[in-house]
Amino acid sequence: MQKKREDYIFNAINIFLMLVITCVTLYPFLHILAISLNDARDSARGGITIFPRILSIDSFVTVFKYPGLYNSFIMSVARTILGTVLFLLVTLMCGYALTKRNLPGYKSIYMFFVISMFIAGGLIPTFLLFQQIGIYNSFWVYILPSSFSTYYMILFRTYIVQLPKSLEESAQIDGADEWISFFRIVIPLCTPIIATLGLFVAVTQWNAWQDTLYFTTDENLETLQFVLMKVLRQAEATSIVKKAKSIMMRQMGTTNITPESIKMAITIVATVPIICVYPFLQKYFVKGMVVGAVKE
């Protein structure tokens, strides 16, 4: 079947719009990357677009010498991996349990979860709760409170409901219990939505910094995004910027940097790791989100 003239016009317009959106999306990142790779004193003159004028890695050298950076990076990686794995396990298990309509108190349990989506305790009650259960100012404050989401649980449940029941029934005939059915049948079949939602959770964990601000005081618990936030706030006030610059100069023994170059370099360092995950999970996006959210 030959394409009509209208089809070629539509494809051309579609490709043009996609190219425009791609350029608009990539430009800010490339601009930050160019500034971070440019000589800091030259960058102060402005005019940097997506290519550095004078190539220099002094800003990245300084960043990697920044006090506590490696510890904050390890903390962010640890909370992202452990938090994502625990979240997926707990939320998927709960979604699987709520596919069993013969579960005692099914309607009450389901309604309880749904109501929790619209009612929150607030910051102060949450702070007091974390103190009472002993996770305040500990690594577990990053993991346990974010180990479940009702919205994602509903997505998991909806996806599982659409799976062929014959597979689970045949496994039960062969003597498989609920645990075997869950780990050997349900989880493999849920790979697309697990990968998709897992990426969303990992991005959320990686970008989180407010829980560090509210619920920790130990510098060893600072995450990479929290360190980035401190640098960004230092760069917003001129007086603080001057103080930060002098401190960095004393600590790093270099004068070829500026607070702006440090800010851009840390932004790249904090962004690149999570970006590298996307290509490996891209093929699961459409199938995972569309199929899992079509119908109840």
C-alpha positions, 0 to 999 in steps of 0.5 A: 500500500502506497503512502499518500501525500498527506502521510508524508506531510504528517510524518515530516511534521511529526519528525520536525516536532520530535526534533524540536522537543528533543533539542529543547529537552537536551539543551539545558543539560548540554549547557550545564555540561559545557559550563562544567567543562569550561574554564571557570574564569572564562565561564564568568564572562558568559556566552557559553552555549552547548560547547566549552570555549576553554576545556578544563576539568578543574571543576570536576577535580575540585568536586571529587575533592569536596569533603563528604562527596564520596560518602554522600554518593555511596549513601545515595547509591545505597538508599536507591538500590535498597529502597527500590528493591524493598519497595518493589517487593513490599508493594508487589506482594501487597498488590498480589494479595489484594487480587485474592477476593476471598481474602478475609476483610478484602473490602475493608483492607482495600478501602483502608489503602485507598483512604490513605492516599488522601489523608496524610499526618503532616510533617510534625506527626511524621517527625515524632513518629520517626523518633518513637520508632527509632529511625530518626537520624538513621539510614533506615529513615530513607528506606522504611517510610518509602517502602510502600505506595498505594498508587503503585500497589493499585497499578501492580494489582491491576496488572496482575489481575490481567495475567492468565489465571490458568498459569497460576491454577496449573501451578497450584494443581502441581502442588505450588503454594502462594509463595511459589506462585508469586516468585516463579509465576507472577514476578516473571510475568510482571517484569515490564511493570516492575522495571518501569515502576522500579525506575520511577522509584529509583529516580525518586530515591536518587533525587530525594533530599528533603528527608535528609534535611528534616530527619537527619543531623548526622553528616555521614547520612547526607545524600548526594542531592542534599550536598547539591542542594547546599551548594545551590543555596550557597550560590544563591546569596552573594555573601555566602558564595564569597564565603563558600569560594574562600572555603573551597580555595583553602580546602582544595588548594586551587583558585581556578574555580568559581561557585558557579562552576562547582554548582554545574559540576555537581549537577552533572555528577548527581544526574549522570548515574541515574540517566545511565539506567534509562537505556536498559529499561526503555523497552519496558516503558510502554508495555509496563505502564499502558497494560498495567493501567488499562482497566481494573 
